[in-house]
């Protein structure tokens, strides 16, 4: 387990973040389009909605449903700059660097892929 997996596991234990699951239409998007297309969507959405130094409607820019990336953003605490600062140690007030954008997209995609992997109880 690497650092990102450990962080996502810790975030997933928070009572608000733990209730997010990939269901219905959001899951169907991944089934139909595939994770590669969803990753591209994540890259585009992060670039437009989260990467600027002061995103429009920060704190309210990410819907709770309508696309698997939106659900994953809430589940991984990558939904706004406040959550990025609090949970991911990425400070607000400046544009995201390319490496930070890649990190956010990777966190989102790992969570989505994890929704397809059965969770085994600890041994």
Number of C-alpha atoms within 10 A of each C-alpha: 6 6 8 14 13 11 15 20 14 14 18 18 12 11 9 12 19 15 11 17 16 22 13 9 13 17 16 14 17 20 11 9 10 11 16 11 13 21 18 12 16 25 19 14 16 22 16 12 18 25 23 17 13 14 19 12 10 14 13 11 14 20 13 17 16 12 19 25 29 20 24 27 27 22 27 28 24 25 26 22 26 18 19 18 15 13 16 20 10 18 15 19 13 13 16 20 12 11 9 14 18 15 14 26 26 16 21 28 22 17 24 25 12 12 15 10 9 7 8 6 5 4 3
